[in-house]
Each structure stands twice: as structure tokens, then as C-alpha cells.
Amino acid sequence: MSTGWSNGARLALSLVVNVEEGAEQSIRDGDRGPDPVDELGIVLKKPVRNFGNESNYEYGIREGAPRVLALLAKYQMRATFTASAVALERAPQLATQIVAAGHEVCAHGFRWQAQLGMTVDTEREFIASAVRSIERTCGQRPVGWLSRYLHTENTRQLLADAGFQYHMDDFSRDAPWLDTAVSPPMLVLPYALDSNDMKLWSAPALTPAAWFEYAKASFDWLYAEAAGRERAMMSLGVHLRIIGRPGRIGAYEQFLRYAASTRDVWITTRQEIAASRDCAKLRTL
């Protein structure tokens, strides 16, 4: 059995940067209440505008984004920016920087909201609105989709109908696979929650150093295991307002430096993985 990727790489590494800031739930946008305060886990029971939490999200755009973009440029790595469309509408300068640096923009919803409970027509328009918005801000349509946590039984078929090339809402394996239950079949590029930087505030005992060690351990195991399997892939997801903090960004650089020092690792966008000969072969198996 052939192993690795047809381009000679042993492991594909997908760096994912979530852009949600400005698209979160907020009274200002007519939502029933604000999103929880990330760093404190506080949920307000009254429908009041949380100006402090809005500024917490704004930090991701003002401070976190420049740090993340600078590190990706330093190590000459391209990432997939999973962006809620409204977030880029409200930060057009960031959209310009992401595209100019050669990164991919993947749709992360129109707003940063769960699709669960949406009717088919509502969800179809939700997807179409995200496509139209990202086309306006980025000059190109997204080919991939990541939901906010919960999606519906119709999501993948609606994405296939809309011409999407891949779907990310899957945690079932460490390699791309093809969902033939929808028509046309949808390429699924799995994501990972265990190594996501959200753990840095949802699990306060996890330090940035421990997060780096966990990400490194995941990388090392997959790299070793890739010697005997096809299309081995690792995902590492981060958020501008989380990893972009001064006390955490160094852990992200440690991982990027470590990955850059390892041979035969294909650090690329999900769009390029989806377009690879290896993923094309899945459709013929």
C-alpha cells in the first residue's frame, strides 16, 4: 500500500484560524442575549448589552490578528481562516490582509450562530448569505464550510447543492473521506477539538505550555503513524481573541517553529488539500 501523499509529503498539516469577532451573539444585532464572556465563562441571564464582552471580541481583531498573521508570515505558512462572514464585513482591512497573504477564507457561517433548529429554507439562505458576503469582502467565494458547533441533518446536502468542495464539521477520523450519502458526494476534511485553543479558557488548568505540548504530541504521533497510512492529516485550530493574547501567542510560535523544522510535512490550506490528486482519488474508490 502506498503511504503519505502523492506530492511526497508524509503528513498534511492544516492550520485553522477562526475569525468570529464581530459576528458573535449581541443585543446590538437583535439577538436575545450576548455570548458568554470567553475568559470568565460568565453567562448573563438578562438581555442586556455586554459592552465589556464586545471589547473582548474586538481584541481579536485589533491585537490578536496582527500577531497571528505576523507569525504565519515569519514561518511562510498559509492557513485556512474560517471566517463568519459578518466578522469580515466589520473588519474589511483584515479580509484584505488575509487574502493578500495567500491564505484561504473558509465560511464559518454568516453570523457566528448555530444552525441547529433552522428550517431547510432558512439554512439554505444562511449559507447563501455567507457566500455572497465573503465574495464581496474577499473577492472570491469560499469552497469550504465550518458550522458553529451544531448543524442540521440537511447541512451537508445544502452545501453540496451550493457547490461547496468540502465540509469541516466532522471529528471522526484523521484523514479526508467522502460522504456518498449526499449528491454529489461531499469531501469531508475532519477538524479537531481536542487540540483547539478554546481549551485555554474552557479548561483553566491547561496552560499555554501544556497546550503546546499536547499539540506537539498530536503532531508527533500522527507523523510517526503516517508511515503506514494514506492521507494522514492533522488540524490545529486557534482563535484570534484566544491564542492572540501576549501570554499565549508564544506557544503558537513554538508549534509553528517545530512543524517547520520537521521534514516531509505539507503545511497547506484546506482548499489545496481538497484539490489534491489524493482527494480526487477518493471519488474513484
RODO-2510 file (C-alpha; in nm, 4 decimals, decimal comma):
residues 285
     n   res          X          Y          Z
     1     m     0,0000     0,0000     0,0000
     2     s     0,1267     0,3453    -0,0867
     3     t     0,1521     0,5822     0,2067
     4     g     0,1578     0,9529     0,2608
     5     w     0,0575     1,1989    -0,0088
     6     s     0,1264     1,1892    -0,3803
     7     n     0,3344     1,5078    -0,3556
     8     g     0,5820     1,3228    -0,1342
     9     a     0,4612     1,4586     0,1966
    10     r     0,4215     1,2243     0,4888
    11     l     0,1714     1,4338     0,6830
    12     a    -0,0609     1,7177     0,5846
    13     l    -0,0901     1,9912     0,8461
    14     s    -0,3945     2,2178     0,8296
    15     l    -0,3605     2,5358     1,0349
    16     v    -0,7070     2,6793     1,1005
    17     v    -0,7622     3,0328     1,2285
    18     n    -1,1170     3,1118     1,3364
    19     v    -1,2445     3,4660     1,2780
    20     e    -1,5664     3,5155     1,4754
    21     e    -1,5131     3,8550     1,6329
    22     g    -1,7929     4,0970     1,5433
    23     a    -2,0284     3,8162     1,4391
    24     e    -2,0983     3,6845     1,7900
    25     q    -2,4397     3,6996     1,9555
    26     s    -2,5155     4,0500     2,0797
    27     i    -2,8103     4,2646     2,1774
    28     r    -2,6892     4,5273     1,9284
    29     d    -2,7677     4,2823     1,6470
    30     g    -3,1118     4,1894     1,7764
    31     d    -3,0126     3,8658     1,9482
    32     r    -3,1852     3,7505     2,2667
    33     g    -2,8639     3,7858     2,4620
    34     p    -2,4860     3,8131     2,4338
    35     d    -2,2400     3,5283     2,4029
    36     p    -2,0666     3,4219     2,7262
    37     v    -1,7527     3,6057     2,8308
    38     d    -1,4821     3,3742     2,6975
    39     e    -1,2201     3,4330     2,9629
    40     l    -1,4612     3,4054     3,2564
    41     g    -1,7374     3,1774     3,1327
    42     i    -1,9998     3,4214     3,2580
    43     v    -2,3448     3,3903     3,1010
    44     l    -2,5748     3,6876     3,1501
    45     k    -2,9336     3,5848     3,2216
    46     k    -3,0786     3,9248     3,1392
    47     p    -3,0955     4,0542     2,7790
    48     v    -2,8573     4,3451     2,8259
    49     r    -2,5785     4,4667     2,6045
    50     n    -2,2407     4,3482     2,7324
    51     f    -2,0011     4,6207     2,6247
    52     g    -1,7112     4,4578     2,8067
    53     n    -1,7543     4,1317     2,6184
    54     e    -1,7821     4,3158     2,2878
    55     s    -1,4429     4,4680     2,3600
    56     n    -1,3109     4,1202     2,4490
    57     y    -1,4026     4,0050     2,0978
    58     e    -1,2687     4,3274     1,9461
    59     y    -0,9310     4,2402     2,0946
    60     g    -0,9049     3,9550     1,8481
    61     i    -0,9264     4,1929     1,5528
    62     r    -0,7089     4,4717     1,6927
    63     e    -0,4348     4,2767     1,8687
    64     g    -0,4682     3,9050     1,8011
    65     a    -0,4933     3,9170     1,4223
    66     p    -0,1686     4,1116     1,3658
    67     r     0,0216     3,8685     1,5888
    68     v    -0,1159     3,5573     1,4194
    69     l    -0,0632     3,6961     1,0694
    70     a     0,2906     3,8024     1,1566
    71     l     0,3848     3,4533     1,2771
    72     l     0,2362     3,2832     0,9728
    73     a     0,4353     3,5215     0,7533
    74     k     0,7519     3,4645     0,9566
    75     y     0,7359     3,0878     0,9002
    76     q     0,5989     3,1245     0,5466
    77     m     0,2907     2,9187     0,6248
    78     r    -0,0535     2,9511     0,4746
    79     a    -0,3604     2,8828     0,6838
    80     t    -0,7321     2,8379     0,6374
    81     f    -0,9169     3,1278     0,8005
    82     t    -1,2626     3,0010     0,8930
    83     a    -1,4495     3,3305     0,8998
    84     s    -1,8003     3,4222     0,9987
    85     a    -1,8950     3,6486     0,7100
    86     v    -2,0180     3,9398     0,9217
    87     a    -1,6862     3,9442     1,1090
    88     l    -1,5021     4,0244     0,7859
    89     e    -1,7679     4,2748     0,6802
    90     r    -1,6925     4,4657     1,0003
    91     a    -1,3155     4,4265     0,9615
    92     p    -1,2563     4,4686     0,5867
    93     q    -0,8919     4,5555     0,6447
    94     l    -0,8396     4,2108     0,7959
    95     a    -1,0096     4,0457     0,4989
    96     t    -0,7701     4,2297     0,2682
    97     q    -0,4672     4,1207     0,4707
    98     i    -0,5756     3,7556     0,4803
    99     v    -0,6243     3,7386     0,1047
   100     a    -0,3069     3,9360     0,0267
   101     a    -0,1023     3,6903     0,2322
   102     g    -0,2318     3,3967     0,0288
   103     h    -0,4445     3,2391     0,2995
   104     e    -0,7748     3,0654     0,2311
   105     v    -1,1047     3,2040     0,3572
   106     c    -1,3480     2,9274     0,4523
   107     a    -1,7083     3,0067     0,5503
   108     h    -1,7841     2,9811     0,9231
   109     g    -2,1461     3,0859     0,8897
   110     f    -2,2986     3,4217     0,8026
   111     r    -2,3163     3,5122     1,1701
   112     w    -2,1416     3,3056     1,4361
   113     q    -2,4516     3,1116     1,5323
   114     a    -2,5621     2,7504     1,5461
   115     q    -2,7643     2,6212     1,2527
   116     l    -2,9467     2,3646     1,4631
   117     g    -3,3186     2,4374     1,4533
   118     m    -3,3111     2,6210     1,1219
   119     t    -3,5634     2,5182     0,8593
   120     v    -3,4246     2,3983     0,5275
   121     d    -3,5074     2,7293     0,3588
   122     t    -3,3587     2,9352     0,6428
   123     e    -3,0397     2,7325     0,6445
   124     r    -3,0118     2,7495     0,2653
   125     e    -3,0319     3,1298     0,2812
   126     f    -2,7891     3,1372     0,5755
   127     i    -2,5338     2,9542     0,3602
   128     a    -2,6045     3,1711     0,0537
   129     s    -2,5701     3,4894     0,2595
   130     a    -2,2284     3,3801     0,3845
   131     v    -2,1147     3,3084     0,0290
   132     r    -2,2326     3,6459    -0,1029
   133     s    -2,0751     3,8334     0,1864
   134     i    -1,7351     3,6652     0,1651
   135     e    -1,7301     3,7149    -0,2109
   136     r    -1,7780     4,0882    -0,1525
   137     t    -1,5153     4,1259     0,1184
   138     c    -1,2547     3,8830    -0,0183
   139     g    -1,3105     3,8883    -0,3937
   140     q    -1,3605     3,5123    -0,4093
   141     r    -1,6213     3,2671    -0,2905
   142     p    -1,5486     3,0177    -0,0122
   143     v    -1,5241     2,6495    -0,1081
   144     g    -1,5336     2,5059     0,2455
   145     w    -1,7719     2,5290     0,5400
   146     l    -1,7446     2,5026     0,9191
   147     s    -2,0545     2,5455     1,1362
   148     r    -2,0685     2,6834     1,4860
   149     y    -2,0876     2,3636     1,6888
   150     l    -2,4287     2,2387     1,5785
   151     h    -2,5570     2,1849     1,2291
   152     t    -2,8596     2,0051     1,0880
   153     e    -2,9217     1,6810     0,9029
   154     n    -2,9656     1,8944     0,5896
   155     t    -2,6412     2,0920     0,6130
   156     r    -2,4132     1,8714     0,4064
   157     q    -2,6662     1,8296     0,1240
   158     l    -2,7308     2,2045     0,1173
   159     l    -2,3562     2,2641     0,0918
   160     a    -2,3326     2,0135    -0,1935
   161     d    -2,6224     2,1891    -0,3695
   162     a    -2,4438     2,5224    -0,3256
   163     g    -2,1253     2,3928    -0,4888
   164     f    -1,9018     2,3669    -0,1826
   165     q    -1,5948     2,1470    -0,2247
   166     y    -1,5536     2,0334     0,1347
   167     h    -1,7167     2,0282     0,4782
   168     m    -1,5316     2,0506     0,8111
   169     d    -1,7967     1,9518     1,0663
   170     d    -1,6581     1,6082     1,1429
   171     f    -1,4363     1,4681     1,4162
   172     s    -1,4489     1,1012     1,3212
   173     r    -1,1006     1,0438     1,1780
   174     d    -0,7551     1,1821     1,0937
   175     a    -0,7830     1,1730     0,7150
   176     p    -1,0135     1,3098     0,4441
   177     w    -1,3105     1,0960     0,3468
   178     l    -1,6014     1,1096     0,1043
   179     d    -1,9638     1,1245     0,2167
   180     t    -2,1582     0,9444    -0,0548
   181     a    -2,4894     0,9890     0,1267
   182     v    -2,5264     1,3302    -0,0367
   183     s    -2,5330     1,4121    -0,4063
   184     p    -2,2892     1,4972    -0,5419
   185     p    -2,0694     1,3253    -0,2802
   186     m    -1,9088     1,5679    -0,0366
   187     l    -1,5430     1,5626     0,0600
   188     v    -1,5093     1,5803     0,4368
   189     l    -1,1902     1,7266     0,5829
   190     p    -1,2150     1,6458     0,9540
   191     y    -1,1465     1,9042     1,2207
   192     a    -1,0123     1,8528     1,5759
   193     l    -1,1496     1,9816     1,9055
   194     d    -0,9045     1,8220     2,1477
   195     s    -0,6140     2,0435     2,0379
   196     n    -0,8211     2,3582     1,9832
   197     d    -0,7047     2,6671     2,1701
   198     m    -1,0547     2,7133     2,3165
   199     k    -0,9361     2,4701     2,5812
   200     l    -0,7176     2,7511     2,7129
   201     w    -1,0226     2,9238     2,8560
   202     s    -1,2720     2,6381     2,8838
   203     a    -1,0201     2,4327     3,0853
   204     p    -0,8353     2,6892     3,3009
   205     a    -0,5879     2,4299     3,4295
   206     l    -0,4439     2,3981     3,0786
   207     t    -0,1533     2,6389     3,0419
   208     p    -0,0155     2,7627     2,7079
   209     a     0,2897     2,5424     2,7661
   210     a     0,0667     2,2389     2,8213
   211     w    -0,1362     2,3266     2,5115
   212     f     0,1829     2,3365     2,3056
   213     e     0,2947     2,0004     2,4441
   214     y    -0,0420     1,8482     2,3603
   215     a    -0,0350     1,9879     2,0053
   216     k     0,3237     1,8649     1,9634
   217     a     0,2323     1,5186     2,0930
   218     s    -0,0569     1,5029     1,8457
   219     f     0,1753     1,6049     1,5638
   220     d     0,4464     1,3550     1,6625
   221     w     0,2059     1,0630     1,6874
   222     l     0,0369     1,1368     1,3554
   223     y     0,3738     1,1891     1,1876
   224     a     0,5012     0,8517     1,3110
   225     e     0,1761     0,6759     1,2273
   226     a     0,1698     0,8274     0,8779
   227     a     0,4421     0,5851     0,7692
   228     g     0,1747     0,3199     0,7398
   229     r    -0,1330     0,5027     0,6199
   230     e    -0,2595     0,7178     0,3353
   231     r    -0,3636     1,0829     0,3534
   232     a    -0,2673     1,1359     0,7182
   233     m    -0,3764     1,4826     0,8280
   234     m    -0,3581     1,6987     1,1381
   235     s    -0,5744     2,0015     1,2162
   236     l    -0,4820     2,2716     1,4633
   237     g    -0,7495     2,5331     1,5266
   238     v    -0,6960     2,8657     1,7012
   239     h    -0,8910     3,1879     1,7590
   240     l    -0,7684     3,5446     1,7239
   241     r    -0,9022     3,6548     2,0637
   242     i    -0,7636     3,3477     2,2420
   243     i    -0,4242     3,2494     2,1012
   244     g    -0,3548     3,6135     2,0141
   245     r    -0,3057     3,7104     2,3794
   246     p     0,0504     3,8025     2,4872
   247     g     0,0718     3,5093     2,7275
   248     r    -0,0379     3,2546     2,4658
   249     i     0,0986     3,3616     2,1287
   250     g     0,4435     3,2279     2,2170
   251     a     0,3021     2,8745     2,2455
   252     y     0,1624     2,9096     1,8954
   253     e     0,5025     3,0181     1,7660
   254     q     0,6622     2,7189     1,9360
   255     f     0,4343     2,4866     1,7445
   256     l     0,4860     2,6619     1,4118
   257     r     0,8627     2,6525     1,4607
   258     y     0,8527     2,2833     1,5473
   259     a     0,6362     2,1955     1,2470
   260     a     0,8619     2,3999     1,0179
   261     s     1,1656     2,2035     1,1378
   262     t     1,0133     1,8650     1,0517
   263     r     1,0748     1,7146     0,7090
   264     d     0,8072     1,5936     0,4689
   265     v     0,5211     1,7893     0,6226
   266     w     0,2784     1,9557     0,3842
   267     i     0,1604     2,2729     0,5588
   268     t    -0,1168     2,3994     0,3377
   269     t    -0,4724     2,5236     0,3095
   270     r    -0,7766     2,3002     0,3124
   271     q    -0,8634     2,4225    -0,0324
   272     e    -0,5360     2,2796    -0,1628
   273     i    -0,5906     1,9538     0,0228
   274     a    -0,9371     1,9273    -0,1320
   275     a    -0,7928     1,9938    -0,4775
   276     s    -0,5139     1,7361    -0,4412
   277     r    -0,4873     1,4218    -0,6518
   278     d    -0,5203     1,2185    -0,3336
   279     c    -0,8647     1,3584    -0,2551
   280     a    -0,9662     1,3287    -0,6197
   281     k    -0,8849     0,9565    -0,5931
   282     l    -1,1422     0,9192    -0,3153
   283     r    -1,4142     0,9817    -0,5708
   284     t    -1,2988     0,6851    -0,7770
   285     l    -1,2644     0,4292    -0,4989
***
